Amino acid sequence: MKSADQRKSRTHRDGCASFRETLSRRSAIRVGSLGTLGFSLADMLRLEARGESTGNQAYAAERGSASLPPARIKSVIQLYLPGGLPQQESFDPKPEAPVEYRGAFGVVKTNTGEIFSDNLPKTAAIADKVTIVRSVVGRIPDHGQACYHLFTGYTPTAVIDYPQVGSIVSHELGPRGDLPPYIAIPAKNSGSGGTGFLSSAYGPFELNADPGKSGYAVRDFSIPEGVSPERMDRRRSAREIVESRIRALEADRNTLDTMDDFYNRAFTLLTSEQARKAFTLDDGKTDGETEETYQLYGKDVTGLRESDLRFHPKGLAQRLMLARRLVEAGARFVTVEYGAWDSHVDTKKNCLDQMPALDHAIAGLVTDLDRRGLLDTTLVWVTSEFGRTPRVNKDSGRDHWARCYSMLLAGGGFKRGAIYGASDSTAAEPARDAVPLEDLLFTIYHGLGIDANKELVAFGTRPIEIVKDGKLVKGLLS
Amino acid sequence: MMRIGASCLPGCGRLKRVAVCARAALVAAALTQVADIATAGKMIHNIEAVRPRIGQRGTTVDVTIRGVSLDDAREVILYRPGIRVVTIGKTTTLAKPEGRWHGGYIDQEVVCTFEIAPGCPLGMHPFRLRTAHELTSLGTFHVGPFPIIDENEHAQHSNDTPATAVAVAPNVTVRGRLGGGGIDDVDFYRVPVQAGQRLSVEVDSVRISDHAYGDSEFDLAVRVLDGAGRELAGNDENPLHQQDPLVSLKIADDGEAFVEVRRSLFASADTLYCVHIGTNFRPLAIYPAGGPVGKTISARLLGDPLGEISETVVVPGKSGTFEYFGDAPSPLLLRASPFGNVLEEPDAAETLVGSLPAALNGILDRPGDVDAFRLTAKKGDRCRVRVYAATLGSPIDPLIRIRRVDAAGKPDDVEVEADDASYNLSNRDIYGMSFRSGGGLPDVLDPSVIWEPKADGDYVLEVGDAGGFGSPSGVYRVEIEPAYDAIHTVLACWTIDWAESMRVSGLAVPQGNRWTVNFVTAPFQGNTYGGDLQVVGHGLPTGVRVVSPPIPKAYHGTQWPVQFVADPGVKPGGAVFTLEVQPVDPSKKIESGSHQAVPFNNHPGGDAWHPVRTDRYAMAVTDPAPISIDIVPPTVPLVRGGELTIPVKITRRPGFDEPVEFQCDFAPKGVGLPPMATIAPGETEATLRISADPDPKKTPLGTGPLVVMATTTNEKIEGYLGVGRIRVSSEIVMLTVAEPFVELASEPEGVRRGGRTKYRWTVTPKTPFEGQAAVRLLGLPKGVSAVGTSPTITKDSTEVVFEIEATDEALMGLVQNIACELTVMMGGQEVRQRSGNGRLRVDPRL
């Protein structure tokens, strides 16, 4: 719901589409300085950088005056399952569909009386803590484009590179404590875009290390051996002297400012005990985690044996435990990637390989967050870039399907124990309450206290909504 | 990239048009589908490498065949004559497997001795290996005319400059390797030359590649330099060999020439190549590019740096495209046609064509050149007009127009204009390669149309280049003949990337067992025959039978199961055979042939730079399998919208207790099939549950074949392409698809939370059935359920009523896709049918 002022403003902006297209940098500055709030453009940009732009203020005022709940989400753990999770073999089984749609698995009853695929018995047992959306609507059944769409809310264009959700969160809300606001475990997916038109300072801190593997250590996240913190500090001072000289000669101060931001954050990370502790995960040796917690997340749960004779794949438990530790320590948005779900061939084997660990880890994470009292302020978001075709193909697999698929959401003010939306009899199309991806992102931003209607200024002149044409899905919220 | 040189070959712009289109598609495919390949299924081929790649005819060569699951190799099955395999060594397993792209790897090798006859046909010799239990994927070996030496670049970059060039004497083939690593490898060869002589250099790289997947590392370029380092000639791409460079020049001075072989683009990968360095005649085109079958023609060989010559060429006795080598290591392509040649009259405005059918031959020898042929046709004729130019290696991109000649004798409006707008390869006699952008094949540039003249009289057929290009070697040939009926059999690799899969297109029949392959019947351009077809095999081993039901018209152009049955007494062995289709009606006859295309240098998405096409199929009878499979032929029909269960039984050889997988590989159109299922160790029975789409458009009524394949499993080798597995087939059984028993429909109904309501469905009888059929509702949401036992109907029922109730858990609003399922007992077997698409609204409590 929008306030009257906001609606007016919006109408004005909508009516000025051609104006926006032709807006020159010079006229933008003039318009900015003559705005109703009396801000210069520079003022506005500075405010935006601090997450205090007019859009958010108006939105905050609206939230306060309307019946919408206050911002509930402090942190998001996004579990991204690249390749396309089969909705039929996970959250939206179709046991009554014809054989060529049904797939190879049965169903399990959830503790709320619904059914999940029998690949997810553990998650079914905590279904009263989560919401399943069975009617998400994507746009493009292509990995690269759908992944970009998922992470940014926009489909790729040749003209504008849009920022990821994590980058927007970082930009709008900034850090909480010493930790980077946006963290990728183990690393950012290469097809998911980047910081887009925002400064690269809002990109994710990438571990480039897998907490599920032995010898895990975050690269570039430790003071070199033999270097004391005091020596680090001296080196930092030396760098600043050199840099100030460069700054005096260098015309491109923006770049230097960005670099400065990086250095400062890196230094904070290197010297913060809080951060160091949050990133530590060593099988209970010093991390303070109990074996029971590791088992709760399914540390030893494995799938089928692959042809390389190794159990495949492992490490999700540790990745999600680390995500929880980072969230506890103040991270705003942690994206975790797990598995390879593009099962054009033998979906059954793909599921048997990966679902046991996924099932344990989701259930473990949600249970753990709930026990710690963090679930109300942390959103767990399990997602793929799209789902899979209703019909099983000739290779016993399923292909790409973006027209209707499922996601899991837990915590952060989202309903508990709900199934939102429904697919039709073969999981092909939404049968009710379709949720376009943009609406889902809008609703997540809403939970975070970010007005997704807000326009960020790209290239100095072009205002671009955080989510274009998104709507709040009230039915998802408690 | 085209380098300017003394022997700069024309037409690369045309070639680039194909290559660029294809490459753009490949890049896009690579960007978007890498993830697919990484997880879709490992592309494990039996044969990943054959070394060496080439041998000289008249010599004996030890050839190492490398790959996966090569145990107990018994026979090399060659498609062409000329090579005798005198020994097959013992298979050895490598200490450390070598990885290949997309999951393939090498962990075994076997050395075979190839005795190459002095008269062995030059060029590519495809083969497969028969092992105790498998027929391998395709491998290739090449035969050349020149003595062969190795580059022997033992120390990396030891011959990267003219100063360090490897000295060779002309008329030699060098087996070279451009190494990987961070520094681009360049290979130089030093050749003694004399003024006035010809020096011909041809590189084979893409054309001899045996990599299942490859990329720009196979795109090589060649230059010839003089002793002072000046470039005398160079080539990157050319119409004859596409990515493989070719250069031939007249040497101006006595001394030495230096041949440089390098990549067009840097790629950090090993690339094998052969460079033929000789004094041989190297024409770029032949004119006319064909002649009547079984005749001798006098042809002009064009494009050699020392000038044109005439040669006598004997045209084979069978229609088709054939090779002419002369004394060069690679051939020119010509056509053998069942009709005579008409040669363009260069000085005449129009060349008169006496009668059709005929092959019109000409050269677009200068920019803007358009040749015209006047011919006579009758309304009602159906002619196939096929242009051969780029297909044969000509640099032009032909465009034809057929104009009616008006009463004044002048060409009038265009009746037919044909360029290369379609990438339909089957119109160019190429099957089993539904690759993107025509797979980069130049054939797509040549038009091929069915022309039905609108009136009796004279017509003018014009031939030009789509871009106004012309060249002294711009040879073309237009074959005009009455369209004829032809349907071919095609063994297509319809797996992801069109990668060859022995699971899908292999033919290894265990002794005393069965194997079924789905062949495609592919109607030729202009085919009108639409009657039932029967499958006929030629050249199968004694004791091997082909079983396949007649193919109805509805399956022309699609897959159809063909079963091979090996008698228990037949000896294991291999064979190359053909499979054709002929009308069941013996009074009718059509043309038919066999086609298989196997991609090499493939890319994600299936665009191969080097497809190997064969006109015969290979099969093997292998050692007995540890399993056989039987299914119980259904005695009741599968009704539209229905479901049927078919018992499956495995017979295990004593002692064999591994899991067995089975899957229905063919069923009539509209029949839905479940994914592959596993029969656990110790078990022998399972069921196959199939369904029929209720839509009459998708599910034709009638009887069609159904077959189930079973396969052993292999924990070590991922099974997508079928390597390392033994497969057997059930008998082909016939399944009848019938009308549904009933149709059910309902008006939208509503139920309140906490309430009950009658949900009425009207029943329209369609096919009588015996006794009572229980009916249940499908698709009720949580909180809504039918009360009591399921109602029943008979063949005379007109209504069925359910009592449903809703609890407070039921989500309010409209529920769609509610259906009924009835269970009918027929012949002691449960037959299920679904029908209806009901809607129900859940309302709040009052």
Interface residues (C-beta under 8 A of the other chain):
Chain A: P82 G83 E96 P98 V99 E100 Y101 R102 G103 A104 G113 E114 D142 H143 G144 Q145 G191 R305 E306 S307 L309 A340 W341 D342 S343 H344 V345 D346 T347 K348 N350 R391 V392 K394 D395 S396 G397 I419 A422 D424 S425 A431 R432
Chain B: L31 T32 Q33 A35 D36 A38 T39 A40 G41 K42 W494 T495 I496 E643 Q663 G672 L673 P674 P675 M676 A677 R689 I690 S691 D693 E715 K716 I717 E718 Y720 L778 G779 P781 K782 E809 G813 L814 V815 Q816 N817 A819 E821 R834
